């Protein structure tokens, strides 16, 4: 109980963890985090971290280089990071499973959810028996801001909360795949016949999107999209698929950034809302410095 009070009042001032509202990246710190995670993996020091993968480990060391602030009990859960600015939870996928934990953590402290977006990746195939590199190629698939929408949508009921911040680090990474006699037995894990993804190794941080208040989510609306528009128009303007565009409009309408204005046949038409979005935390400028080219 005392731990939760300290977090709530921001008394953990000895921790250097990154301020949720600071829209900047540190490539040198990111490289150091990669080296730290790799070193601990080689020496077996990752015991007690629930078998965490490299992507999760690197982000944990990047956002909090002080290991004494990792894996801290808060209430009935164990938080990835507890520091000066509250709790940081890193979720590489399956964000929906985080909702019960976030609900409790938000009662104790401000919470930042970190969900990485892989913009570009190399596929490195290893022989599962020898460990030698068999092939290296770039994946034809590219991630974008909208890649994160499925996961963000799972947090929809919590997003208006003033103490919740979402950070989307935009990364480049190597996807390590293994194949061989032993790996062929892992049918549930394989990405294709005789091959499965064994790890994802971050190689660079390109930039970061910070969603600290509902108005920040207007980054999901391309600047040139105007007038009544539907999901199809948004999908075309954002270069994404129709289901994702529908999730975007549903979420933005929930946050008060768009509003339904009518129908064109069976299509619902929207426009940008004129009124202030619900649950605005503070009058801060939008810190998302991204052009449509990278989105």
C-alpha positions as CSV (number, residue, x, y, z in Angstrom):
1,X,0.0,0.0,0.0
2,X,2.9,2.3,0.8
3,X,4.5,1.5,-2.5
4,X,1.3,2.5,-4.4
5,X,1.1,5.8,-2.4
6,X,4.6,6.7,-3.4
7,X,4.0,6.0,-7.0
8,X,0.7,7.9,-7.0
9,X,2.5,11.0,-5.5
10,X,5.4,10.8,-7.8
11,X,8.0,10.3,-5.1
12,X,10.3,7.8,-7.0
13,X,12.4,10.7,-8.1
14,X,15.6,8.6,-8.2
15,X,14.4,6.8,-11.4
16,X,15.6,8.1,-14.7
17,X,12.7,6.6,-16.7
18,X,11.4,8.6,-19.7
19,X,8.8,11.3,-19.2
20,X,5.6,10.3,-20.9
21,X,5.1,13.7,-22.5
22,X,8.7,14.0,-23.9
23,X,8.5,13.4,-27.7
24,X,12.1,12.6,-28.4
25,X,14.2,9.5,-29.1
26,X,17.7,8.7,-28.1
27,X,19.4,6.4,-30.6
28,X,22.5,6.0,-28.4
29,X,20.4,4.9,-25.4
30,X,18.5,2.5,-27.7
31,X,21.7,0.9,-28.9
32,X,22.8,0.5,-25.3
33,X,19.4,-1.1,-24.5
34,X,19.9,-3.6,-27.3
35,X,23.4,-4.5,-26.1
36,X,22.2,-4.8,-22.5
37,X,19.3,-7.1,-23.4
38,X,21.6,-9.2,-25.6
39,X,24.3,-9.5,-22.9
40,X,21.8,-10.6,-20.2
41,X,20.3,-13.1,-22.6
42,X,23.8,-14.6,-23.3
43,X,24.6,-14.8,-19.6
44,X,21.3,-16.2,-18.5
45,X,20.5,-13.1,-16.4
46,X,17.0,-12.9,-17.8
47,X,15.7,-15.5,-15.3
48,X,12.7,-14.2,-13.5
49,X,11.4,-12.1,-16.4
50,X,8.9,-14.8,-17.5
51,X,10.9,-15.8,-20.5
52,X,10.7,-12.4,-22.1
53,X,11.7,-12.0,-25.8
54,X,14.3,-9.6,-27.1
55,X,11.8,-7.0,-28.3
56,X,10.2,-6.7,-24.8
57,X,13.6,-6.7,-23.1
58,X,15.1,-4.0,-25.3
59,X,12.2,-1.7,-24.8
60,X,12.3,-2.2,-21.0
61,X,15.9,-1.3,-20.8
62,X,15.4,1.7,-23.2
63,X,12.6,3.2,-21.2
64,X,14.2,2.4,-17.8
65,X,18.0,1.7,-17.8
66,X,17.9,1.2,-14.0
67,X,17.2,-2.5,-13.6
68,X,16.1,-2.1,-9.9
69,X,12.9,-0.4,-11.3
70,X,12.0,-3.5,-13.3
71,X,9.4,-6.0,-12.3
72,X,7.9,-4.2,-9.3
73,X,4.8,-5.5,-7.5
74,X,1.9,-3.0,-7.6
75,X,-1.3,-4.3,-6.0
76,X,-2.0,-7.8,-7.3
77,X,0.2,-7.4,-10.4
78,X,3.8,-7.0,-11.3
79,X,4.6,-3.9,-13.3
80,X,7.3,-3.9,-16.0
81,X,8.7,-0.6,-14.8
82,X,7.9,1.7,-11.8
83,X,9.7,5.0,-11.8
84,X,9.4,8.7,-11.2
85,X,6.5,9.2,-13.7
86,X,4.5,6.2,-12.6
87,X,4.1,2.7,-14.2
88,X,5.3,1.7,-17.7
89,X,3.8,-1.4,-19.2
90,X,5.3,-2.8,-22.4
91,X,3.0,-4.9,-24.5
92,X,4.3,-6.1,-27.9
93,X,1.0,-7.8,-28.8
94,X,-2.3,-8.9,-27.3
95,X,-3.0,-5.5,-25.7
96,X,-6.6,-6.6,-24.9
97,X,-5.2,-9.0,-22.3
98,X,-3.7,-6.0,-20.5
99,X,-7.1,-4.3,-19.7
100,X,-7.7,-5.8,-16.3
101,X,-4.2,-5.1,-15.2
102,X,-4.4,-1.5,-16.5
103,X,-7.7,-0.9,-14.7
104,X,-6.0,-1.8,-11.4
105,X,-2.7,0.0,-12.1
106,X,-4.5,3.3,-13.0
107,X,-6.0,3.4,-9.5
108,X,-2.5,3.4,-8.1
109,X,-0.5,5.5,-10.5
110,X,-0.2,7.2,-13.9
111,X,0.3,4.5,-16.5
112,X,2.2,4.5,-19.8
113,X,1.5,1.7,-22.3
114,X,4.3,1.1,-24.8
115,X,3.3,-0.8,-28.0
116,X,6.1,-1.1,-30.7
117,X,5.4,-0.7,-34.4
118,X,7.8,-2.5,-36.7
119,X,8.1,-0.3,-39.8
120,X,10.6,-2.4,-41.6
121,X,12.1,-5.8,-40.9
122,X,14.7,-8.3,-42.2
123,X,13.9,-11.9,-42.1
124,X,16.9,-13.9,-41.0
125,X,16.5,-17.6,-41.4
126,X,18.7,-19.9,-39.3
127,X,19.3,-23.6,-39.5
128,X,17.6,-25.0,-36.4
129,X,20.2,-27.6,-35.9
130,X,23.5,-25.7,-36.6
131,X,22.4,-22.2,-35.8
132,X,24.0,-20.9,-39.0
133,X,22.4,-18.2,-41.1
134,X,20.7,-19.8,-44.1
135,X,19.3,-16.6,-45.7
136,X,18.6,-12.9,-45.1
137,X,16.0,-10.9,-46.9
138,X,13.8,-7.9,-46.4
139,X,10.2,-8.5,-45.7
140,X,7.8,-7.1,-48.4
141,X,5.5,-6.0,-45.6
142,X,5.9,-2.6,-44.0
143,X,4.3,-1.4,-40.8
144,X,2.7,2.0,-40.2
145,X,0.9,4.0,-37.6
146,X,-2.3,2.1,-38.6
147,X,-0.7,-1.2,-37.7
148,X,-1.2,-0.3,-34.1
149,X,-4.9,0.4,-34.4
150,X,-6.1,-3.1,-33.7
151,X,-4.3,-3.1,-30.4
152,X,-5.2,0.5,-29.5
153,X,-8.9,-0.3,-30.2
154,X,-8.8,-3.0,-27.5
155,X,-8.0,-0.2,-25.0
156,X,-10.9,2.0,-26.2
157,X,-12.8,2.3,-22.8
158,X,-9.6,3.4,-21.1
159,X,-8.2,5.9,-23.5
160,X,-10.0,9.0,-22.3
161,X,-8.5,8.5,-18.8
162,X,-6.2,11.4,-17.8
163,X,-3.6,9.1,-16.3
164,X,-3.2,6.9,-19.3
165,X,-0.6,7.6,-22.0
166,X,0.2,5.4,-25.0
167,X,3.7,5.4,-26.7
168,X,4.2,3.9,-30.1
169,X,8.0,3.5,-30.8
170,X,8.6,3.1,-34.5
171,X,11.3,0.4,-35.0
172,X,13.3,-1.5,-37.5
173,X,14.0,-5.1,-36.5
174,X,15.3,-8.5,-37.5
175,X,12.8,-11.4,-37.4
176,X,14.7,-14.5,-36.6
177,X,13.3,-17.7,-38.0
178,X,14.5,-21.2,-37.4
179,X,14.0,-24.4,-39.3
180,X,15.3,-28.0,-39.1
181,X,14.6,-31.4,-37.8
182,X,13.6,-30.3,-34.3
183,X,11.6,-27.2,-35.3
184,X,9.4,-29.0,-37.7
185,X,7.7,-30.5,-34.7
186,X,6.5,-27.1,-33.5
187,X,3.5,-26.9,-35.8
188,X,1.7,-24.3,-33.8
189,X,4.6,-21.9,-33.9
190,X,5.8,-22.2,-37.4
191,X,5.3,-19.3,-39.8
192,X,5.4,-21.7,-42.8
193,X,6.4,-25.3,-43.5
194,X,9.3,-26.3,-41.3
195,X,10.0,-22.7,-40.1
196,X,8.9,-20.6,-37.1
197,X,9.6,-17.2,-35.6
198,X,12.0,-17.7,-32.7
199,X,12.6,-14.0,-31.8
200,X,12.4,-10.4,-33.0
201,X,15.6,-8.4,-32.5
202,X,15.2,-4.6,-32.7
203,X,17.9,-2.9,-34.7
204,X,17.0,0.8,-34.7
205,X,14.4,3.2,-33.4
206,X,13.1,5.6,-36.1
207,X,10.8,7.8,-34.1
208,X,8.0,7.7,-31.6
209,X,4.3,8.7,-31.4
210,X,3.0,9.8,-28.1
211,X,-0.8,9.7,-27.4
212,X,-1.1,11.6,-24.1
213,X,-4.6,13.0,-24.6
214,X,-7.7,12.3,-26.8
215,X,-6.8,15.2,-29.2
216,X,-3.5,13.5,-30.0
217,X,-5.4,10.7,-31.8
218,X,-6.2,13.1,-34.7
219,X,-2.9,11.9,-36.1
220,X,-5.0,9.0,-37.5
221,X,-6.9,11.4,-39.8
222,X,-4.8,12.4,-42.8
223,X,-4.6,16.2,-43.1
224,X,-5.9,16.3,-46.7
225,X,-9.1,14.3,-45.8
226,X,-11.9,16.8,-45.6
227,X,-15.7,17.1,-46.0
228,X,-18.1,14.2,-45.3
229,X,-16.1,11.0,-45.7
230,X,-16.6,7.3,-45.0
231,X,-14.4,4.4,-44.1
232,X,-13.5,3.8,-47.7
233,X,-12.2,7.3,-48.2
234,X,-10.2,7.1,-45.0
235,X,-8.8,3.8,-46.0
236,X,-7.7,5.2,-49.4
237,X,-6.2,8.4,-47.9
238,X,-4.4,6.5,-45.1
239,X,-3.3,3.6,-47.4
240,X,-4.8,1.0,-45.0
241,X,-7.5,-1.6,-45.2
242,X,-11.2,-1.1,-44.7
243,X,-11.6,-2.9,-41.4
244,X,-8.8,-0.7,-39.9
245,X,-10.4,2.4,-41.2
246,X,-13.7,1.5,-39.6
247,X,-11.9,0.9,-36.3
248,X,-10.2,4.3,-36.6
249,X,-13.5,6.1,-37.2
250,X,-15.2,4.2,-34.4
251,X,-12.4,5.1,-31.9
252,X,-12.2,8.8,-33.0
253,X,-16.0,9.2,-32.8
254,X,-15.8,7.7,-29.2
255,X,-13.1,10.2,-28.4
256,X,-15.0,13.1,-29.8
257,X,-12.7,13.8,-32.8
258,X,-15.2,12.8,-35.5
259,X,-18.9,12.7,-35.7
260,X,-21.4,10.9,-37.9
261,X,-23.3,13.3,-40.1
262,X,-25.5,11.0,-42.2
263,X,-25.5,8.1,-44.6
264,X,-24.8,7.5,-48.3
265,X,-26.8,4.4,-48.9
266,X,-25.6,2.0,-46.2
267,X,-22.3,3.9,-45.7
268,X,-22.0,6.1,-42.6
269,X,-20.5,9.5,-43.3
270,X,-18.3,11.4,-40.9
271,X,-16.7,14.8,-40.5
272,X,-14.1,16.2,-38.1
273,X,-15.8,17.3,-34.9
274,X,-15.8,21.1,-34.1
275,X,-16.1,20.8,-30.4
276,X,-13.3,19.9,-28.1
277,X,-12.8,16.1,-27.6
278,X,-13.9,14.4,-24.5
279,X,-11.5,13.9,-21.6
280,X,-8.9,16.5,-22.7
281,X,-6.2,16.4,-20.1
282,X,-4.3,19.6,-20.6
283,X,-3.7,22.3,-23.2
284,X,-0.6,20.8,-24.8
285,X,0.5,21.1,-28.4
286,X,0.3,18.0,-30.5
287,X,3.7,16.4,-30.1
288,X,3.4,14.0,-33.1
289,X,5.9,15.3,-35.6
290,X,5.2,12.8,-38.4
291,X,4.5,13.5,-42.1
292,X,2.1,11.4,-44.1
293,X,5.1,9.8,-45.9
294,X,6.0,7.6,-42.8
295,X,2.4,6.9,-41.9
